[in-house]
Amino acid sequence: MNYRMAWWIVDQLVQQGVNCFYLAPGSRSTPLALATARHRGAKIYVHYDERGLGFFALGAAKAKKSATALIVTSGTAVGNLLPAVMEAYHSRAAFILLTADRPPELIETGANQTCDQIKLFTHFVRSHVHLPTADQQTQESYVRSSLAQAVCLTREDPGPIHINWHIREPLFTLPLPSLPEGRPIEAILSNKIPSESTNVSGLGAIVIGKLPKETDLTPILELAHKLRWPVFADILSQARLQMTEEQIVHFDRLLGKNPPAAETLIHFGERITAKSILSWKAKAHHIHVSPWKELQDPSRSVTKRILADIPAFCASVHAEAAPETWLAFWKEQDRAAHIEMQSEQTFSSDPEPLAFQELAACFQPNWSLYLGSSMPIRNADHFFFPACKSMQGRIFSNRGLSGIDGNIATAAGLTEGLQGPLIAWIGDQAALYDLNSLPLLQHTKHPVMLVISNNFGGKIFSRLPIAKATEHFEKFWTNPHSWQFSHAAKMFKLPYLKAQSVEELTSIFQQPWDSSLVVEWIS
């Protein structure tokens, strides 16, 4: 019965469109592994480390914008998924956790590799499904319906779903039966339409965070053009890859100088990287628009929330354009900020901003970019504006919780849904944390250039007040080291290049690359 029930689980996921399965070797999960291996519609990826595997599946889910499935055995294997589950919950990445469990009679008895797995992800999953042990009374319709509902939930409200299955021995019996494939169970998702039209006019601005769907961006940019309002677009909004006249490049710098307040500010999607927007937007009538229920208001300045599909909202807006002088003011200030920034020699103490400018100048239309959550995303937010106007790639980062873990595994997973190469730019601390995921780069669908900015410690902490307040700063915050990554690349048989200047790094960007490689930049 174990194999039969495992087949129903795997087959129904495939029928619902979930065909990518990420497995870590284990014993208790044997029925699920066998069913996956024997299903013609399943694509299987194996990695020995469950923590890395979780981020691998997370990256694939982000790139595909559809659910992936993970299969792990019981015990600490399940616990190792927690960091990826937390990030997926907060960044709305859809994946389904299939965790094998010991039978109920062994829980809390001291049995080997046995713990209470049911409560493990309580606060970080959209839903729990606890499947009973397989026996003659187990109904196929119940199992298939439970799996179809799980996939439906990931589409209506993206995030992780935990399916925990108690499995008794024997885990399988030979010969394995040949079982028929099923049919999908259809679900019609809701369409969130604004309940009333929105009237906007006067001096306003549009802020764009990470958006629920790629198709959300064009209606926003069209609305900004109609309103003649400046657009402040976060690095993860994808708007950088569709530059328009209304987009203000150096908005973070300008907002820090106390510019004239807008009368209305419309914020689309999730929070943005630049902190300057938090104090400036508090002065305006602040509208937040998103189909998701989570609050995106760290400054507690929102005066109106609209839970609706973004294109539907943009279509419902009754707009009166601002005077031409309003947008002209912001564009002139933007040009002045660019000149000012260049004259200040911003790059003398920190070359990474200049490196991102150089990357933007040679960034190719089919490339995508993954950014570590420390300095890389901050510098990219300020300085990465691709010169090419017809970009096909996308920009990613694990900013749901901005963790340092799983960056290499996420980058590897992203290539599963991308149609071109990926540059993954992370710091040395993030690279050290995820070295065991380097093997995932050996067989990626598209090549990954892993750029490691090595400044031999946690440089971002030097920006904190504690940097000048204690003699213990270097030991407990910077955590200096002398390690370089050439031997790690060699161990996992990955090509390795080293750059010691912005010029050398730029030269590497300009070279053709058709396989994954590690680029260490001594910054």
Number of C-alpha atoms within 10 A of each C-alpha: 17 20 22 19 22 22 27 24 23 28 28 25 26 25 17 20 16 21 22 23 24 24 26 21 17 15 12 24 25 21 23 27 25 16 23 26 15 14 17 12 18 18 14 16 15 15 19 14 16 26 25 29 29 32 29 29 32 34 32 27 26 27 22 18 18 19 29 26 25 25 27 29 24 24 19 14 20 24 15 17 22 17 19 28 29 20 24 29 21 19 22 22 29 30 30 26 23 25 24 27 30 26 15 15 10 14 16 10 10 9 11 10 15 18 19 13 22 16 8 15 20 12 11 20 22 19 18 17 17 15 18 16 18 18 12 6 6 14 11 14 9 12 17 24 15 18 23 22 17 23 25 19 19 21 17 15 16 25 26 33 27 25 21 21 24 19 22 19 11 10 15 15 12 6 6 12 10 9 13 9 16 12 12 16 14 10 14 7 11 7 11 16 16 20 11 10 13 14 10 18 14 17 22 25 25 25 23 25 22 24 20 21 13 13 11 18 20 14 16 23 23 14 18 23 17 13 25 24 29 24 27 24 26 24 28 26 26 21 26 22 20 17 20 15 13 22 25 21 24 21 23 18 16 17 19 13 10 11 11 12 16 20 16 20 25 23 26 27 22 25 23 24 20 18 14 17 18 17 13 20 23 17 15 19 16 24 17 21 23 22 21 19 11 10 13 20 14 10 13 11 18 20 12 12 16 21 18 19 19 26 17 16 23 23 14 16 15 12 16 14 17 17 13 11 10 17 23 15 12 22 20 11 17 19 14 13 17 13 11 12 14 10 9 9 11 13 13 10 7 12 13 21 22 20 22 22 20 21 23 17 15 15 22 20 17 15 18 23 20 27 27 27 23 20 20 22 23 17 19 23 24 20 21 23 23 22 18 15 13 13 19 15 18 22 21 23 23 26 21 17 15 14 17 19 23 28 30 32 28 30 33 32 27 31 25 21 17 21 15 19 24 25 21 27 25 24 28 23 23 21 25 17 14 17 18 19 25 22 19 22 26 17 12 18 19 20 20 30 25 24 24 26 22 23 17 18 18 21 19 13 17 14 9 10 9 13 15 11 9 9 10 12 15 16 9 10 17 18 14 15 13 8 12 17 21 16 12 16 18 12 11 16 14 19 15 18 17 18 18 12 15 20 13 13 21 18 14 16 18 12 7 7 13 10 17 24 22 23 24 22 23 17 17
